[in-house]
Amino acid sequence: MSDREFDEDPTQVAVALFWSKRADQRAALADGGLAGGAARAAGHMNGVRDLVADIFMEAGVSRDTIVYEPFLPGHFRARKKWDMAIRYKGSLVAAIEFKSQVGSVGKNINNRFEEALGSGADTWAAQKKAQAYGEVPPWLGYVFILQETEETEKRNRSVKALFPTDPVFAGMSYSERYQEMIRRFMADGIYQAGWFITTKVDESGQVSYSEPLAMATGRAFRVAVQGRVDYVRSVIDGTS
């Protein structure tokens, strides 16, 4: 598949690269990826990561302010490695997490929730308890790619628990639960921006994607990034 087919849609290019990188990693593993090594190997999210970096640069930051895999301070733990951070004159413009889920959703969905919640809550606790990030508060982004399968789209998953669960979750598919997670993260100020992408590859090898959560599309993410960059520059430089 040639990237030239998708020049008009950078998200399609990034998603196609996600799949091609996963295929390359799987082929390179001795067990063909049966032990989950393709998910652990680095690189399959690089296309989306680079697209997000471009979005920040288009919003007005320079490339040398973007740091990959930085450690940032926490409160409940000393530090946590994020996937990307952007700095401007000593202030944190943004910290971004990039996560994906391909297969085995039922086994891993709670792990993804807990990772995301822990990272966000710990960062905000560090700010509230010790002003770890100074006068300009943190701004956190969460970018997630989910493989669309029968498993992710099947509705009426069990919500039984020892005590009554939130009725909002009744009938939701795994994909819808992920969307609700991001929606609540943003509504409660744990993450300030989200980007949720579902994707699949058909029998012919054609890659497609969708953005089912209106508040967490690429367009919404771009608008949020621009607003954040403008805000930080206005605070630091006194200009818009």
C-alpha positions in Angstrom: 0.0 0.0 0.0 1.4 3.4 -1.0 1.2 6.4 1.3 0.7 8.5 -1.9 -2.9 7.1 -2.0 -3.6 9.1 1.2 -1.8 12.4 0.7 -5.1 14.2 1.2 -5.7 12.6 4.6 -2.7 12.5 7.0 -4.7 10.5 9.5 -5.2 7.7 6.9 -1.5 7.7 6.2 -0.7 7.5 10.0 -3.2 4.6 10.5 -1.9 2.7 7.4 1.6 3.1 8.8 0.3 1.7 12.2 -0.8 -1.5 10.5 2.2 -1.9 8.2 4.6 -1.4 11.2 2.7 -4.0 13.2 2.9 -6.4 10.3 6.7 -5.8 9.9 7.2 -6.3 13.7 5.1 -9.5 13.7 7.0 -10.9 10.8 10.3 -10.2 12.5 9.4 -12.0 15.7 10.5 -15.6 16.0 7.0 -16.7 17.2 5.2 -14.7 14.6 3.8 -12.4 17.3 1.9 -15.2 19.0 3.1 -14.1 22.4 2.0 -10.5 21.9 5.4 -9.2 21.0 4.0 -7.0 18.2 2.1 -5.0 20.7 5.1 -4.5 22.9 7.5 -3.6 20.1 8.2 0.0 19.5 7.3 1.9 16.4 3.8 1.0 15.4 2.4 4.3 16.9 5.1 6.5 15.3 3.0 7.6 12.4 0.3 8.9 14.7 2.9 10.3 17.1 4.6 12.2 14.2 1.2 13.5 13.1 0.6 14.9 16.5 4.0 16.5 16.5 3.1 18.2 13.2 -0.1 19.4 14.7 1.8 21.1 17.5 4.3 22.7 15.1 1.5 24.0 12.9 0.1 25.5 16.0 3.3 27.5 16.6 5.8 25.5 18.5 9.3 24.6 17.1 10.5 21.0 16.6 13.2 21.4 19.3 10.6 21.9 22.0 9.2 18.4 21.4 10.6 15.7 23.6 10.0 12.0 23.1 9.6 9.6 26.1 10.4 12.1 28.8 10.0 11.5 32.5 7.6 13.8 34.2 7.1 14.2 38.0 4.2 12.6 39.8 2.8 12.7 43.3 2.1 9.1 44.2 5.3 8.0 42.4 8.5 10.0 41.8 8.2 10.1 38.0 6.4 8.6 35.0 7.6 8.2 31.4 5.2 9.8 29.0 5.3 9.3 25.2 5.7 12.9 24.3 6.0 16.3 25.9 6.2 19.8 24.5 8.0 22.6 26.4 8.0 26.4 25.9 10.4 28.6 27.9 10.3 26.3 30.9 6.6 25.6 30.9 4.9 22.3 30.0 2.7 23.0 26.9 1.5 19.4 26.8 2.1 15.8 27.7 0.7 13.1 25.4 0.1 9.4 25.8 -0.3 7.2 22.7 -2.0 3.8 23.3 -3.5 1.1 21.1 -5.5 -2.1 21.4 -5.4 -4.8 18.8 -7.2 -8.0 19.8 -7.8 -9.4 23.3 -9.8 -6.4 24.3 -11.8 -8.2 27.0 -8.5 -9.2 28.7 -6.9 -5.8 28.5 -9.5 -3.1 28.6 -9.3 -2.6 32.4 -5.5 -2.4 32.2 -5.9 0.4 29.6 -8.4 2.3 31.9 -6.1 1.9 34.9 -3.0 3.0 33.1 -4.7 6.1 31.6 -6.4 7.1 34.9 -3.2 6.6 36.9 -1.0 8.7 34.6 -3.5 11.6 34.5 -4.4 11.6 38.1 -0.8 11.3 39.3 0.2 14.3 37.1 -2.6 16.5 38.4 -1.9 15.5 42.0 1.7 16.6 41.6 0.5 19.9 40.4 -2.2 20.4 43.1 0.0 19.2 45.9 3.4 20.7 45.0 2.9 22.9 41.9 5.3 20.6 40.1 4.7 22.3 36.8 4.7 25.9 38.0 2.2 28.6 37.4 1.1 27.1 34.1 -0.9 24.0 34.9 -0.4 20.8 32.9 -2.3 20.0 29.7 -2.7 16.3 29.0 -3.7 14.5 25.8 -4.7 10.9 25.2 -4.5 9.4 21.7 -6.0 5.9 21.3 -6.2 3.5 18.4 -8.6 0.6 18.7 -8.9 -2.3 16.2 -12.5 -2.6 15.2 -13.7 -6.3 15.4 -16.8 -8.2 16.3 -15.5 -8.4 19.8 -15.2 -4.6 20.2 -18.6 -3.9 18.6 -20.7 -6.5 20.4 -23.1 -4.8 22.7 -24.7 -5.8 26.0 -21.5 -6.8 27.7 -22.0 -7.7 31.3 -21.9 -4.9 33.9 -22.7 -7.1 36.9 -20.8 -6.2 40.1 -21.2 -6.6 43.9 -23.0 -3.3 44.0 -25.0 -1.5 41.3 -23.0 -0.1 38.4 -23.6 3.2 36.6 -26.6 2.5 34.3 -24.9 4.5 31.5 -22.7 1.4 30.9 -25.6 -1.0 30.4 -25.6 -2.3 26.9 -22.3 -0.7 25.8 -19.8 -2.5 23.6 -16.1 -2.4 24.4 -15.6 0.4 21.8 -18.4 2.4 23.5 -16.8 1.9 26.9 -13.5 3.3 25.6 -15.4 6.3 24.2 -17.1 6.8 27.6 -13.7 6.6 29.3 -12.3 9.4 27.2 -15.5 11.4 27.4 -15.3 11.3 31.2 -11.6 11.9 31.4 -12.1 15.1 29.5 -15.3 16.2 31.3 -13.6 15.7 34.7 -10.4 17.5 33.6 -8.1 14.5 33.9 -7.1 14.9 30.2 -7.7 18.1 28.4 -7.9 16.6 24.9 -8.5 13.2 23.4 -8.3 11.5 20.0 -10.1 8.2 19.5 -9.6 6.2 16.3 -11.1 2.9 15.4 -9.6 1.0 12.4 -9.7 -2.3 10.6 -8.1 -4.0 7.6 -10.4 -5.9 5.2 -9.7 -9.1 3.4 -8.1 -7.3 0.5 -5.7 -5.4 2.8 -7.5 -2.1 2.6 -7.1 0.0 5.7 -10.0 2.1 6.9 -10.6 4.2 10.1 -13.3 6.2 11.8 -13.6 8.7 14.6 -16.9 7.8 16.5 -16.5 10.2 19.4 -17.3 13.7 18.3 -15.3 15.4 21.1 -12.2 13.3 20.4 -11.7 13.6 16.6 -8.6 14.7 14.8 -10.3 18.0 14.1 -11.3 18.6 17.7 -7.8 17.6 18.8 -6.2 20.2 16.5 -8.5 22.9 17.8 -7.6 22.0 21.4 -3.9 22.0 20.6 -4.1 25.4 18.9 -5.9 26.9 21.9 -3.4 25.4 24.3 -0.4 26.8 22.4 -2.0 30.2 22.1 -2.8 30.2 25.9 0.7 29.3 26.9 2.3 31.8 24.6 0.0 34.5 25.9 0.8 33.7 29.5 4.6 33.4 29.0 5.1 36.1 26.4 2.1 38.3 27.1 1.0 37.9 23.4 -1.7 35.9 21.6 
